[in-house]
């Protein structure tokens, strides 16, 4: 598993208290939640200490029968879910309200942060009843666009081009949708960071971003912390695009029967296989995917090859949003 590593940064004194074991307990905002964490997560937005919605605690994890400490793999139970990477550590999610972290020997907070803010956080948000997509999302005025696609399709790169054009990041990699208001799905703001490959970063040149040092030789993307250009409030879902490569920038609507499979394919929970979706969870997830497919639909966004042509895709998206049609 290739693990990007974020540099360490210490939040101000108002954002931390002492936790058991001598660790500092930090407080952050992310996905509409107050997060308390024994793991330093400078990627997130600091906030003052208060009662957390999600608690991240460092300590030994009691493995269930049949699970092997230090092995790489997943285990899903009714109220607890275990995600383990031999090179990093083990994470246990309890009811979507607590994440226990048991680091592998010698592993520090920057390396723990990579799975913690990716698949572990995605699963915790899913367990809280949100529909979570493996995607990026951008705010455009009072509207929004979500970019889905296979690995290497250019989700974050297209998001970066949108930010350069003056639009705002809502979230990168993990898109959490709140469907509690019928007919008005909302994208919850993640945190102000975008991961970009070196060539994309050079082409886009986000002047409002701080690039964190890459301290691991296997890292293929750098983390860009935005000083501005971040949407800190929830935004209604306006467009969902599946990115594909094309000769020119073009947008077309997927047939109605194709929208639902696309949402299911790029929902984050499907990455864990059928073991993560059983019984009522599977029914709820299918219902959520169908709701989004029916309300919003899915469009195909053809992005021209070559980083120099990113602005053509941005212009096509802006025109599509301005049209007011789905």
Phi and psi in degrees as GROMACS dihedral restraints (atoms count N, CA, C in turn):
[ dihedral_restraints ]
;  ai    aj    ak    al  type     phi  dphi    fc
    3     4     5     6     1   -85.1    20    10
    4     5     6     7     1   124.5    20    10
    6     7     8     9     1  -118.9    20    10
    7     8     9    10     1   109.0    20    10
    9    10    11    12     1   -61.6    20    10
   10    11    12    13     1   143.2    20    10
   12    13    14    15     1  -120.3    20    10
   13    14    15    16     1   124.0    20    10
   15    16    17    18     1   -85.3    20    10
   16    17    18    19     1   149.6    20    10
   18    19    20    21     1   -73.6    20    10
   19    20    21    22     1   155.5    20    10
   21    22    23    24     1   -81.9    20    10
   22    23    24    25     1   140.5    20    10
   24    25    26    27     1  -142.1    20    10
   25    26    27    28     1   139.0    20    10
   27    28    29    30     1   -96.7    20    10
   28    29    30    31     1   126.7    20    10
   30    31    32    33     1   -70.6    20    10
   31    32    33    34     1   163.5    20    10
   33    34    35    36     1   -63.9    20    10
   34    35    36    37     1   163.4    20    10
   36    37    38    39     1   -61.5    20    10
   37    38    39    40     1   -21.8    20    10
   39    40    41    42     1   -75.9    20    10
   40    41    42    43     1    -8.9    20    10
   42    43    44    45     1  -104.8    20    10
   43    44    45    46     1     4.9    20    10
   45    46    47    48     1  -138.0    20    10
   46    47    48    49     1   148.9    20    10
   48    49    50    51     1  -133.1    20    10
   49    50    51    52     1   172.3    20    10
   51    52    53    54     1   -83.2    20    10
   52    53    54    55     1   136.4    20    10
   54    55    56    57     1  -111.5    20    10
   55    56    57    58     1   162.3    20    10
   57    58    59    60     1   -56.4    20    10
   58    59    60    61     1   146.9    20    10
   60    61    62    63     1    86.3    20    10
   61    62    63    64     1     6.6    20    10
   63    64    65    66     1    83.2    20    10
   64    65    66    67     1     1.8    20    10
   66    67    68    69     1   -80.8    20    10
   67    68    69    70     1   154.5    20    10
   69    70    71    72     1   -86.2    20    10
   70    71    72    73     1   130.6    20    10
   72    73    74    75     1   -91.6    20    10
   73    74    75    76     1   116.8    20    10
   75    76    77    78     1   -96.5    20    10
   76    77    78    79     1   156.2    20    10
   78    79    80    81     1  -125.7    20    10
   79    80    81    82     1   132.7    20    10
   81    82    83    84     1  -137.8    20    10
   82    83    84    85     1   168.1    20    10
   84    85    86    87     1  -115.6    20    10
   85    86    87    88     1   134.5    20    10
   87    88    89    90     1  -165.1    20    10
   88    89    90    91     1   137.6    20    10
   90    91    92    93     1    54.6    20    10
   91    92    93    94     1    37.0    20    10
   93    94    95    96     1    74.4    20    10
   94    95    96    97     1    11.4    20    10
   96    97    98    99     1  -116.5    20    10
   97    98    99   100     1   152.0    20    10
   99   100   101   102     1   -90.1    20    10
  100   101   102   103     1   123.0    20    10
  102   103   104   105     1  -114.7    20    10
  103   104   105   106     1   122.9    20    10
  105   106   107   108     1  -100.7    20    10
  106   107   108   109     1   137.8    20    10
  108   109   110   111     1  -145.6    20    10
  109   110   111   112     1   130.4    20    10
  111   112   113   114     1   -78.0    20    10
  112   113   114   115     1   -13.0    20    10
  114   115   116   117     1   -95.5    20    10
  115   116   117   118     1   128.9    20    10
  117   118   119   120     1   -68.2    20    10
  118   119   120   121     1   124.6    20    10
  120   121   122   123     1  -127.5    20    10
  121   122   123   124     1    75.0    20    10
  123   124   125   126     1   -64.7    20    10
  124   125   126   127     1   -10.8    20    10
  126   127   128   129     1   -65.4    20    10
  127   128   129   130     1   -29.6    20    10
  129   130   131   132     1   -86.1    20    10
  130   131   132   133     1   167.8    20    10
  132   133   134   135     1   -87.8    20    10
  133   134   135   136     1   120.6    20    10
  135   136   137   138     1   -66.0    20    10
  136   137   138   139     1   151.9    20    10
  138   139   140   141     1  -146.9    20    10
  139   140   141   142     1   168.5    20    10
  141   142   143   144     1   -71.6    20    10
  142   143   144   145     1   149.9    20    10
  144   145   146   147     1   -57.8    20    10
  145   146   147   148     1   135.0    20    10
  147   148   149   150     1  -162.6    20    10
  148   149   150   151     1   177.3    20    10
  150   151   152   153     1   -62.5    20    10
  151   152   153   154     1   121.0    20    10
  153   154   155   156     1   -82.0    20    10
  154   155   156   157     1   151.3    20    10
  156   157   158   159     1   -85.1    20    10
  157   158   159   160     1   -29.3    20    10
  159   160   161   162     1  -136.9    20    10
  160   161   162   163     1   127.6    20    10
  162   163   164   165     1  -112.2    20    10
  163   164   165   166     1   130.9    20    10
  165   166   167   168     1  -115.0    20    10
  166   167   168   169     1   116.4    20    10
  168   169   170   171     1  -123.2    20    10
  169   170   171   172     1   140.8    20    10
  171   172   173   174     1   -99.6    20    10
  172   173   174   175     1   130.4    20    10
  174   175   176   177     1   170.2    20    10
  175   176   177   178     1   172.9    20    10
  177   178   179   180     1   -61.7    20    10
  178   179   180   181     1   144.7    20    10
  180   181   182   183     1  -110.9    20    10
  181   182   183   184     1   129.2    20    10
  183   184   185   186     1   -80.2    20    10
  184   185   186   187     1   112.4    20    10
  186   187   188   189     1   -76.4    20    10
  187   188   189   190     1   141.5    20    10
  189   190   191   192     1   -71.5    20    10
  190   191   192   193     1   164.4    20    10
  192   193   194   195     1   -57.0    20    10
  193   194   195   196     1   134.9    20    10
  195   196   197   198     1    91.3    20    10
  196   197   198   199     1   -13.5    20    10
  198   199   200   201     1   -89.4    20    10
  199   200   201   202     1   145.4    20    10
  201   202   203   204     1  -109.7    20    10
  202   203   204   205     1   121.4    20    10
  204   205   206   207     1   -62.4    20    10
  205   206   207   208     1   131.4    20    10
  207   208   209   210     1    87.1    20    10
  208   209   210   211     1    -9.0    20    10
  210   211   212   213     1   -77.0    20    10
  211   212   213   214     1   159.2    20    10
  213   214   215   216     1   -95.5    20    10
  214   215   216   217     1   124.4    20    10
  216   217   218   219     1   162.9    20    10
  217   218   219   220     1   178.2    20    10
  219   220   221   222     1  -123.1    20    10
  220   221   222   223     1   150.9    20    10
  222   223   224   225     1  -143.8    20    10
  223   224   225   226     1   129.7    20    10
  225   226   227   228     1  -120.7    20    10
  226   227   228   229     1   126.5    20    10
  228   229   230   231     1  -122.0    20    10
  229   230   231   232     1   176.5    20    10
  231   232   233   234     1   -60.3    20    10
  232   233   234   235     1   -43.1    20    10
  234   235   236   237     1  -116.1    20    10
  235   236   237   238     1    -9.1    20    10
  237   238   239   240     1  -135.4    20    10
  238   239   240   241     1   143.9    20    10
  240   241   242   243     1  -130.2    20    10
  241   242   243   244     1   136.5    20    10
  243   244   245   246     1  -116.6    20    10
  244   245   246   247     1   127.4    20    10
  246   247   248   249     1  -124.9    20    10
  247   248   249   250     1   124.1    20    10
  249   250   251   252     1  -133.3    20    10
  250   251   252   253     1   133.1    20    10
  252   253   254   255     1  -124.7    20    10
  253   254   255   256     1   122.8    20    10
  255   256   257   258     1   -56.3    20    10
  256   257   258   259     1   -36.4    20    10
  258   259   260   261     1   -82.0    20    10
  259   260   261   262     1    -7.8    20    10
  261   262   263   264     1  -124.4    20    10
  262   263   264   265     1   -54.9    20    10
  264   265   266   267     1   153.1    20    10
  265   266   267   268     1  -171.3    20    10
  267   268   269   270     1  -119.5    20    10
  268   269   270   271     1   142.0    20    10
  270   271   272   273     1  -125.5    20    10
  271   272   273   274     1   135.1    20    10
  273   274   275   276     1  -122.8    20    10
  274   275   276   277     1   123.2    20    10
  276   277   278   279     1  -101.7    20    10
  277   278   279   280     1   128.7    20    10
  279   280   281   282     1  -118.0    20    10
  280   281   282   283     1   108.4    20    10
  282   283   284   285     1    56.4    20    10
  283   284   285   286     1    22.1    20    10
  285   286   287   288     1    69.3    20    10
  286   287   288   289     1    10.3    20    10
  288   289   290   291     1  -117.4    20    10
  289   290   291   292     1   -12.4    20    10
  291   292   293   294     1  -145.3    20    10
  292   293   294   295     1   138.3    20    10
  294   295   296   297     1  -122.5    20    10
  295   296   297   298     1   115.8    20    10
  297   298   299   300     1   -92.6    20    10
  298   299   300   301     1   140.4    20    10
  300   301   302   303     1  -124.3    20    10
  301   302   303   304     1   123.4    20    10
  303   304   305   306     1  -118.9    20    10
  304   305   306   307     1    92.4    20    10
  306   307   308   309     1   -67.3    20    10
  307   308   309   310     1   147.6    20    10
  309   310   311   312     1   -68.8    20    10
  310   311   312   313     1   155.8    20    10
  312   313   314   315     1   -54.2    20    10
  313   314   315   316     1   131.4    20    10
  315   316   317   318     1    82.2    20    10
  316   317   318   319     1     1.3    20    10
  318   319   320   321     1   -90.2    20    10
  319   320   321   322     1   132.1    20    10
  321   322   323   324     1  -105.2    20    10
  322   323   324   325     1   178.3    20    10
  324   325   326   327     1   -59.5    20    10
  325   326   327   328     1   -41.2    20    10
  327   328   329   330     1   -58.4    20    10
  328   329   330   331     1   -37.5    20    10
  330   331   332   333     1   -75.9    20    10
  331   332   333   334     1   -35.6    20    10
  333   334   335   336     1   -62.2    20    10
  334   335   336   337     1   -32.2    20    10
  336   337   338   339     1   -65.2    20    10
  337   338   339   340     1   -28.6    20    10
  339   340   341   342     1   -63.9    20    10
  340   341   342   343     1   -56.7    20    10
  342   343   344   345     1   -71.0    20    10
  343   344   345   346     1   -29.5    20    10
  345   346   347   348     1   -62.8    20    10
  346   347   348   349     1   -40.9    20    10
  348   349   350   351     1   -91.8    20    10
  349   350   351   352     1     0.4    20    10
  351   352   353   354     1  -109.3    20    10
  352   353   354   355     1  -105.3    20    10
  354   355   356   357     1   -62.9    20    10
  355   356   357   358     1   -34.6    20    10
  357   358   359   360     1   -67.8    20    10
  358   359   360   361     1   -48.0    20    10
  360   361   362   363     1   -62.8    20    10
  361   362   363   364     1   -40.3    20    10
  363   364   365   366     1   -59.9    20    10
  364   365   366   367     1   -43.3    20    10
  366   367   368   369     1   -68.1    20    10
  367   368   369   370     1   -39.4    20    10
  369   370   371   372     1   -62.0    20    10
  370   371   372   373     1   -42.2    20    10
  372   373   374   375     1   -65.5    20    10
  373   374   375   376     1   -38.9    20    10
  375   376   377   378     1   -60.5    20    10
  376   377   378   379     1   -42.9    20    10
  378   379   380   381     1   -68.5    20    10
  379   380   381   382     1   -16.7    20    10
  381   382   383   384     1   -87.0    20    10
  382   383   384   385     1     3.1    20    10
  384   385   386   387     1    96.5    20    10
  385   386   387   388     1     8.4    20    10
  387   388   389   390     1   -90.3    20    10
  388   389   390   391     1   153.3    20    10
  390   391   392   393     1   -90.3    20    10
  391   392   393   394     1   120.1    20    10
  393   394   395   396     1  -113.0    20    10
  394   395   396   397     1   125.4    20    10
  396   397   398   399     1  -108.4    20    10
  397   398   399   400     1   146.9    20    10
  399   400   401   402     1   -87.1    20    10
  400   401   402   403     1    93.8    20    10
  402   403   404   405     1  -163.6    20    10
  403   404   405   406     1  -179.4    20    10
  405   406   407   408     1  -125.8    20    10
  406   407   408   409     1   154.4    20    10
  408   409   410   411     1  -139.2    20    10
  409   410   411   412     1   141.3    20    10
  411   412   413   414     1  -129.9    20    10
  412   413   414   415     1   138.4    20    10
  414   415   416   417     1   -91.0    20    10
  415   416   417   418     1   131.9    20    10
  417   418   419   420     1  -126.5    20    10
  418   419   420   421     1    95.4    20    10
  420   421   422   423     1    64.0    20    10
  421   422   423   424     1  -130.3    20    10
  423   424   425   426     1   -91.0    20    10
  424   425   426   427     1     8.4    20    10
  426   427   428   429     1  -110.6    20    10
  427   428   429   430     1  -177.2    20    10
  429   430   431   432     1  -153.0    20    10
  430   431   432   433     1   159.3    20    10
  432   433   434   435     1  -132.7    20    10
  433   434   435   436     1   141.7    20    10
  435   436   437   438     1  -116.7    20    10
  436   437   438   439     1   132.3    20    10
  438   439   440   441     1  -108.5    20    10
  439   440   441   442     1   114.4    20    10
  441   442   443   444     1  -108.1    20    10
  442   443   444   445     1   163.8    20    10
  444   445   446   447     1   162.9    20    10
  445   446   447   448     1   164.3    20    10
  447   448   449   450     1   -68.4    20    10
  448   449   450   451     1   166.2    20    10
  450   451   452   453     1   -56.2    20    10
  451   452   453   454     1   130.4    20    10
  453   454   455   456     1    86.3    20    10
  454   455   456   457     1     2.3    20    10
  456   457   458   459     1   -72.3    20    10
  457   458   459   460     1   -21.2    20    10
  459   460   461   462     1   103.4    20    10
  460   461   462   463     1    29.6    20    10
  462   463   464   465     1   -61.0    20    10
  463   464   465   466     1   -54.8    20    10
  465   466   467   468     1   -69.7    20    10
  466   467   468   469     1   -34.7    20    10
  468   469   470   471     1   -64.4    20    10
  469   470   471   472     1   -44.7    20    10
  471   472   473   474     1   -65.2    20    10
  472   473   474   475     1   -39.0    20    10
  474   475   476   477     1   -60.8    20    10
  475   476   477   478     1   -41.6    20    10
  477   478   479   480     1   -61.7    20    10
  478   479   480   481     1   -40.3    20    10
  480   481   482   483     1   -64.6    20    10
  481   482   483   484     1   -35.9    20    10
  483   484   485   486     1   -66.2    20    10
  484   485   486   487     1   -39.8    20    10
  486   487   488   489     1   -64.4    20    10
  487   488   489   490     1   -43.2    20    10
  489   490   491   492     1   -59.3    20    10
  490   491   492   493     1   -32.1    20    10
  492   493   494   495     1   -79.7    20    10
  493   494   495   496     1     1.2    20    10
  495   496   497   498     1   105.3    20    10
  496   497   498   499     1     3.6    20    10
  498   499   500   501     1   -90.8    20    10
  499   500   501   502     1   175.6    20    10
  501   502   503   504     1  -121.6    20    10
  502   503   504   505     1   141.6    20    10
  504   505   506   507     1   -72.8    20    10
  505   506   507   508     1   133.6    20    10
  507   508   509   510     1   -97.4    20    10
  508   509   510   511     1   -47.8    20    10
  510   511   512   513     1  -167.3    20    10
  511   512   513   514     1   151.6    20    10
  513   514   515   516     1  -123.6    20    10
  514   515   516   517     1   134.1    20    10
  516   517   518   519     1    82.4    20    10
  517   518   519   520     1   -50.1    20    10
  519   520   521   522     1  -117.2    20    10
  520   521   522   523     1   109.2    20    10
  522   523   524   525     1  -106.4    20    10
  523   524   525   526     1   115.4    20    10
  525   526   527   528     1  -104.4    20    10
  526   527   528   529     1   122.4    20    10
  528   529   530   531     1  -106.8    20    10
  529   530   531   532     1   128.0    20    10
  531   532   533   534     1   -96.4    20    10
  532   533   534   535     1   115.9    20    10
  534   535   536   537     1  -107.2    20    10
  535   536   537   538     1    20.8    20    10
  537   538   539   540     1   -70.6    20    10
  538   539   540   541     1   -24.8    20    10
  540   541   542   543     1   -97.5    20    10
  541   542   543   544     1   105.1    20    10
  543   544   545   546     1   -55.0    20    10
  544   545   546   547     1   129.9    20    10
  546   547   548   549     1    83.3    20    10
  547   548   549   550     1    -1.3    20    10
  549   550   551   552     1  -139.3    20    10
  550   551   552   553     1    71.6    20    10
  552   553   554   555     1   -65.6    20    10
  553   554   555   556     1   139.5    20    10
  555   556   557   558     1  -119.8    20    10
  556   557   558   559     1   142.9    20    10
  558   559   560   561     1   -93.1    20    10
  559   560   561   562     1   122.3    20    10
  561   562   563   564     1   -82.4    20    10
  562   563   564   565     1   136.7    20    10
  564   565   566   567     1   -68.3    20    10
  565   566   567   568     1   131.3    20    10
  567   568   569   570     1   -85.1    20    10
  568   569   570   571     1   -99.9    20    10
  570   571   572   573     1  -152.7    20    10
  571   572   573   574     1   157.0    20    10
  573   574   575   576     1   -79.8    20    10
  574   575   576   577     1    65.9    20    10
  576   577   578   579     1  -142.5    20    10
  577   578   579   580     1   140.6    20    10
  579   580   581   582     1  -130.6    20    10
  580   581   582   583     1   133.7    20    10
  582   583   584   585     1   -97.7    20    10
  583   584   585   586     1   124.8    20    10
  585   586   587   588     1  -131.9    20    10
  586   587   588   589     1   140.5    20    10
  588   589   590   591     1   -68.2    20    10
  589   590   591   592     1   158.7    20    10
  591   592   593   594     1   -59.3    20    10
  592   593   594   595     1   -43.3    20    10
  594   595   596   597     1   -68.2    20    10
  595   596   597   598     1   -36.2    20    10
  597   598   599   600     1   -67.0    20    10
  598   599   600   601     1   -40.7    20    10
  600   601   602   603     1   -62.6    20    10
  601   602   603   604     1   -39.0    20    10
  603   604   605   606     1   -66.6    20    10
  604   605   606   607     1   -41.8    20    10
  606   607   608   609     1   -69.1    20    10
  607   608   609   610     1   -37.7    20    10
  609   610   611   612     1   -85.1    20    10
  610   611   612   613     1   -42.9    20    10
  612   613   614   615     1    53.1    20    10
  613   614   615   616     1    76.1    20    10
  615   616   617   618     1   -82.1    20    10
  616   617   618   619     1    99.0    20    10
  618   619   620   621     1   -66.6    20    10
  619   620   621   622     1   -24.4    20    10
  621   622   623   624     1   -87.1    20    10
  622   623   624   625     1    12.9    20    10
  624   625   626   627     1  -117.4    20    10
  625   626   627   628     1   145.8    20    10
  627   628   629   630     1  -100.3    20    10
  628   629   630   631     1   124.7    20    10
  630   631   632   633     1   -90.3    20    10
  631   632   633   634     1   122.0    20    10
  633   634   635   636     1   -79.9    20    10
  634   635   636   637     1   140.9    20    10
  636   637   638   639     1   -61.2    20    10
  637   638   639   640     1   140.3    20    10
  639   640   641   642     1   -89.3    20    10
  640   641   642   643     1   115.2    20    10
  642   643   644   645     1  -111.0    20    10
  643   644   645   646     1    12.3    20    10
  645   646   647   648     1  -131.0    20    10
  646   647   648   649     1   132.6    20    10
  648   649   650   651     1   -64.3    20    10
  649   650   651   652     1   -18.7    20    10
  651   652   653   654     1   -94.1    20    10
  652   653   654   655     1     2.5    20    10
  654   655   656   657     1   -70.1    20    10
  655   656   657   658     1   130.4    20    10
  657   658   659   660     1  -109.4    20    10
  658   659   660   661     1    -3.7    20    10
  660   661   662   663     1  -136.6    20    10
  661   662   663   664     1   146.0    20    10
  663   664   665   666     1   -98.7    20    10
  664   665   666   667     1   150.3    20    10
  666   667   668   669     1   -94.7    20    10
  667   668   669   670     1   123.4    20    10
  669   670   671   672     1  -108.4    20    10
  670   671   672   673     1   109.5    20    10
  672   673   674   675     1   -86.9    20    10
  673   674   675   676     1   119.7    20    10
  675   676   677   678     1   -82.6    20    10
  676   677   678   679     1   130.6    20    10
  678   679   680   681     1   -82.0    20    10
  679   680   681   682     1   -30.6    20    10
  681   682   683   684     1  -145.1    20    10
  682   683   684   685     1  -173.6    20    10
  684   685   686   687     1    80.2    20    10
  685   686   687   688     1    23.2    20    10
  687   688   689   690     1  -118.3    20    10
  688   689   690   691     1   134.4    20    10
  690   691   692   693     1   -90.6    20    10
  691   692   693   694     1   108.3    20    10
  693   694   695   696     1   -86.9    20    10
  694   695   696   697     1    -4.6    20    10
  696   697   698   699     1  -117.0    20    10
  697   698   699   700     1   156.4    20    10
  699   700   701   702     1   -63.1    20    10
  700   701   702   703     1   146.3    20    10
  702   703   704   705     1  -129.8    20    10
  703   704   705   706     1   136.6    20    10
  705   706   707   708     1   -62.6    20    10
  706   707   708   709     1   147.4    20    10
  708   709   710   711     1   -75.9    20    10
  709   710   711   712     1   126.6    20    10
  711   712   713   714     1  -112.1    20    10
  712   713   714   715     1   -47.7    20    10
  714   715   716   717     1  -137.1    20    10
  715   716   717   718     1   144.4    20    10
  717   718   719   720     1  -125.5    20    10
  718   719   720   721     1   125.0    20    10
  720   721   722   723     1  -116.6    20    10
  721   722   723   724     1   140.7    20    10
  723   724   725   726     1  -101.5    20    10
  724   725   726   727     1   122.1    20    10
  726   727   728   729     1   -83.8    20    10
  727   728   729   730     1   135.5    20    10
  729   730   731   732     1  -139.6    20    10
  730   731   732   733     1   158.7    20    10
  732   733   734   735     1   -83.9    20    10
  733   734   735   736     1   140.7    20    10
  735   736   737   738     1  -148.5    20    10
  736   737   738   739     1   173.3    20    10
  738   739   740   741     1   -75.7    20    10
  739   740   741   742     1   -27.9    20    10
  741   742   743   744     1  -144.9    20    10
  742   743   744   745     1   162.3    20    10
  744   745   746   747     1   -70.4    20    10
  745   746   747   748     1   124.0    20    10
  747   748   749   750     1  -152.3    20    10
  748   749   750   751     1   147.6    20    10
  750   751   752   753     1  -126.3    20    10
  751   752   753   754     1   131.6    20    10
  753   754   755   756     1  -142.3    20    10
  754   755   756   757     1   148.6    20    10
  756   757   758   759     1   -83.4    20    10
  757   758   759   760     1   134.5    20    10
  759   760   761   762     1   -69.9    20    10
  760   761   762   763     1   146.9    20    10
  762   763   764   765     1   -58.4    20    10
  763   764   765   766     1   150.1    20    10
  765   766   767   768     1   -53.3    20    10
  766   767   768   769     1   -38.5    20    10
  768   769   770   771     1   -70.8    20    10
  769   770   771   772     1   -18.0    20    10
  771   772   773   774     1   -91.1    20    10
  772   773   774   775     1   -17.0    20    10
  774   775   776   777     1   -66.2    20    10
  775   776   777   778     1   -46.3    20    10
  777   778   779   780     1   -61.9    20    10
  778   779   780   781     1   -48.9    20    10
  780   781   782   783     1   -58.3    20    10
  781   782   783   784     1   -33.7    20    10
  783   784   785   786     1   -66.8    20    10
  784   785   786   787     1   -43.9    20    10
  786   787   788   789     1   -62.5    20    10
  787   788   789   790     1   -44.4    20    10
  789   790   791   792     1   -62.0    20    10
  790   791   792   793     1   -44.8    20    10
  792   793   794   795     1   -58.2    20    10
  793   794   795   796     1   -41.6    20    10
  795   796   797   798     1   -99.3    20    10
  796   797   798   799     1     9.7    20    10
  798   799   800   801     1   -72.7    20    10
  799   800   801   802     1   139.5    20    10
  801   802   803   804     1   -64.1    20    10
  802   803   804   805     1   -35.5    20    10
  804   805   806   807     1   -64.7    20    10
  805   806   807   808     1   -26.6    20    10
  807   808   809   810     1   -66.1    20    10
  808   809   810   811     1   -16.6    20    10
  810   811   812   813     1   -67.7    20    10
  811   812   813   814     1   -19.9    20    10
  813   814   815   816     1   -92.4    20    10
  814   815   816   817     1    -3.3    20    10
  816   817   818   819     1    85.1    20    10
  817   818   819   820     1  -179.1    20    10
  819   820   821   822     1   -65.3    20    10
  820   821   822   823     1   -24.0    20    10
  822   823   824   825     1   -61.7    20    10
  823   824   825   826     1   -23.5    20    10
  825   826   827   828     1   -86.9    20    10
  826   827   828   829     1   -10.7    20    10
  828   829   830   831     1  -128.6    20    10
  829   830   831   832     1    94.0    20    10
  831   832   833   834     1  -131.4    20    10
  832   833   834   835     1   153.5    20    10
  834   835   836   837     1    57.1    20    10
  835   836   837   838     1  -131.9    20    10
  837   838   839   840     1   -62.9    20    10
  838   839   840   841     1   -31.7    20    10
  840   841   842   843     1   -61.4    20    10
  841   842   843   844     1   -41.3    20    10
  843   844   845   846     1   -66.2    20    10
  844   845   846   847     1   -40.9    20    10
  846   847   848   849     1   -63.8    20    10
  847   848   849   850     1   -45.6    20    10
  849   850   851   852     1   -62.6    20    10
  850   851   852   853     1   -43.8    20    10
  852   853   854   855     1   -62.6    20    10
  853   854   855   856     1   -45.5    20    10
  855   856   857   858     1   -61.9    20    10
  856   857   858   859     1   -40.6    20    10
  858   859   860   861     1   -63.1    20    10
  859   860   861   862     1   -42.2    20    10
  861   862   863   864     1   -63.9    20    10
  862   863   864   865     1   -44.9    20    10
  864   865   866   867     1   -62.2    20    10
  865   866   867   868     1   -41.1    20    10
  867   868   869   870     1   -66.0    20    10
  868   869   870   871     1   -36.7    20    10
  870   871   872   873     1   -62.6    20    10
  871   872   873   874     1   -46.2    20    10
  873   874   875   876     1   -66.6    20    10
  874   875   876   877     1   -43.0    20    10
  876   877   878   879     1   -61.1    20    10
  877   878   879   880     1   -38.5    20    10
  879   880   881   882     1   -74.5    20    10
  880   881   882   883     1   -41.7    20    10
  882   883   884   885     1   -75.8    20    10
  883   884   885   886     1   -43.5    20    10
  885   886   887   888     1  -105.8    20    10
  886   887   888   889     1   -38.6    20    10
  888   889   890   891     1    75.9    20    10
  889   890   891   892     1   179.6    20    10
  891   892   893   894     1  -134.7    20    10
  892   893   894   895     1   133.7    20    10
  894   895   896   897     1  -108.2    20    10
  895   896   897   898     1   151.2    20    10
  897   898   899   900     1   -91.9    20    10
  898   899   900   901     1   126.5    20    10
  900   901   902   903     1  -112.4    20    10
  901   902   903   904     1   110.6    20    10
  903   904   905   906     1   -87.1    20    10
  904   905   906   907     1   122.5    20    10
  906   907   908   909     1  -107.0    20    10
  907   908   909   910     1   124.8    20    10
  909   910   911   912     1   -62.3    20    10
  910   911   912   913     1   145.2    20    10
  912   913   914   915     1   -66.9    20    10
  913   914   915   916     1   142.5    20    10
  915   916   917   918     1   102.6    20    10
  916   917   918   919     1   123.4    20    10
  918   919   920   921     1   -64.2    20    10
  919   920   921   922     1   -24.0    20    10
  921   922   923   924     1   -68.3    20    10
  922   923   924   925     1   -13.3    20    10
  924   925   926   927     1  -106.9    20    10
  925   926   927   928     1    15.5    20    10
  927   928   929   930     1   -60.1    20    10
  928   929   930   931     1   -35.1    20    10
  930   931   932   933     1   -63.5    20    10
  931   932   933   934     1   -24.4    20    10
  933   934   935   936     1   -66.0    20    10
  934   935   936   937     1   -40.3    20    10
  936   937   938   939     1   -66.8    20    10
  937   938   939   940     1   -40.4    20    10
  939   940   941   942     1   -60.2    20    10
  940   941   942   943     1   -44.8    20    10
  942   943   944   945     1   -63.2    20    10
  943   944   945   946     1   -39.6    20    10
  945   946   947   948     1   -64.1    20    10
  946   947   948   949     1   -40.4    20    10
  948   949   950   951     1   -65.5    20    10
  949   950   951   952     1   -45.6    20    10
  951   952   953   954     1   -61.6    20    10
  952   953   954   955     1   -40.9    20    10
  954   955   956   957     1   -64.9    20    10
  955   956   957   958     1   -41.6    20    10
  957   958   959   960     1   -62.1    20    10
  958   959   960   961     1   -44.9    20    10
  960   961   962   963     1   -64.9    20    10
  961   962   963   964     1   -38.3    20    10
  963   964   965   966     1   -70.3    20    10
  964   965   966   967     1   -20.8    20    10
  966   967   968   969     1   -68.2    20    10
  967   968   969   970     1   -27.5    20    10
  969   970   971   972     1    79.4    20    10
  970   971   972   973     1    -6.0    20    10
  972   973   974   975     1   -95.1    20    10
  973   974   975   976     1   161.0    20    10
